[in-house]
Amino acid sequence: MAILIFVDDVLRSHVNTPIKQGFSLLRNLRERERVLILCADKEKDDRFLKENKLSLVDDLIGPDVPFLEESIEFRQVQYCRAHGPVELVITGNPEVATRLLEAGVSTMLYLNPSYISEKFRPDSRQGAKPWAKMTEELIKQQESLIEEDRKSTRLNS
C-alpha cells in the first residue's frame, strides 16, 4: 500500500516556498506508510525536497509516466495504481481531487489558506468553484450507496 502526495500545493506553495505543515504531514505519514511523491519536474523537485531536509524519498514520480491521459496529475496516479494499491492521494488541487473521487480513489484535499493558489480561493475572481463540483459528486455517491442499500434490503426481504 502507498500514499501519494503532490509537491505542488501540498509541499510547495505557488510562489515556490515550502509549506511547513505539508512537510510535517509528509514526515508523519512516512513513519508508518510508503509515501510516493508526485511532481512536475523530477530534478527541480528533488532539489527542492533536499533543500528542505527531506531525503531518502521512497519514490519521486515525474510527469513522464506512460499513460494516455491528458491530465498529468491523473496520469501519475493511474501509473502508481497500476503498480500497486494506493491507499490515499493527497492533493491541493480541488479539480484533481474531484476527478480522483469520481474514479473512486480515496482522496484528501489539503488546503492551507496561507499558501493556496488564488484560482482555488473562495474569494478568487476566476469564476466557477470546484468545491461545488466535489460536493455534487459526494452527494451523488452517497445517494447511490443509499439506493444500493435499499435494493439489497428488498432482495433480502
N, C-alpha and C positions, 0 to 999 in steps of 0.2 A: 504494500500500500504506500501511496505517496501523497504528499500535499504539494500543490503547485501555487507559487506566489509570483506575481508580476513585479518587476523592478519599478516600472513607471507607475506613479500614483500610489504605490504602497511603500516602497523603499526610497524612492527619489521623487521629489516634487517636480512640477512643471517648470520650475526655474533652476533645476539641476542641483538642489540641495538635499542632503539626506533627511529622511523623516525618522526622527528618533523613535517614535512609538512603533513604526513599522519594523525597524530593526529589532526592537525589543520583542515584538510578536514573533519575528522570524527566529530569533535565538531561543525563545521558549519552545517553539514548535520543534526545532532541531534536536532538543534534548530527548524527545520521545519518538519522533517520526522521521521518515526520509522526506526531505524537502527539496523539490526541484524548483529552480528559479528561471522564470521566463523573461527574456529580454529582447530588446530591439537591435542591439549591436553587441555581440559577444565580447569583442576586445575592449570596447569603451566601458561596458557594464562590468566586466571582470575587474578592470582597473578601479572603477568607482567602488565596487564592493571591497577590494583590498585597501583602498584609501580610507575606508570607513571600518577597518579592522574586522572584516568578515572574509575569512579564508576557509579553505577546505570545504568548499561548496560541493554538495553531493553531485549536482549536475547543473550546468548552465545551458539552457535551451534557447538557441537563437532563432531568427525568423526564416532560416533556410531549411526548414523541415519539408519533406517531400509529400505534401498533401495538396489536393486540388481544391483549395478553399480560398476565397478572396480575402477574408479577414485573417490577418497574420496571427492575432491572438487566439482565435478559434482554431486555426490550423495547428498552433503549438499545443493546445490542449488535446486535440484529436490525436496528434502524434504521441503524446505521453500516454493517453488512454490505450492506444494500440500496443504499447509496450508493457502494460501492467495496470493494475487497478489504481484509480485515482480517488482518494477519499474526499478531497476538498480542493477547491480552487479559490484563491484569494485575489481579488482584483479591485482596483479603484475606479474602474470604468463601468458606469451603470449600463451602457449599451452592451458590453461584453457579458456582464452579469445576467442581463435579460436573455441573451442568446443562449448562455450556458444553462440557465434554468429551463428554457424551452426544450433543450436537448436532454434534460433530466440529470444534469450534473450538479452535485451539491456545491453551492457557491456562497462565499462570504464576501459581501461588498464592504470594502474598507474605505471609509470617508472620514477625513480629518479636515475640519473647516479651515484650518490654517494653511493647508497645502493643496486642497482640491483645485483642480483645473477650473478656470472660470466657466467653461462651457457646461460643466455639470453642477454649478452652484444654483440654488433655487432663485437667487436674485440676478441671474445671468440675463443678458439681452438676447440670447440666441434661441428663443422660441420654445419648441417642444421640450417637455420634461420627461426624460427616460424613466423617472421614478413611477410615473403613472402607468407606463407600459409594464413595468415589473409588477406593480400592484395588480393590474389586469391579469397577468399571467399567473400569479399566485392564486387569485380568486378562481380562475379557470381550472387550475389543478385541484384546488380544494373541492370545487363543485363536481369534478369528475370522480374524485375519491368518494364523495358522498353518494353519487349515483351508482358507483360500483358496489358500495356497501349495501345500498337499497336492493340492487339486483341480486346480490348473494343472499340477502335476508329472505327475499321472495322465493328463491330456489330452495332454500333450506326449510321453508315452511311447509 
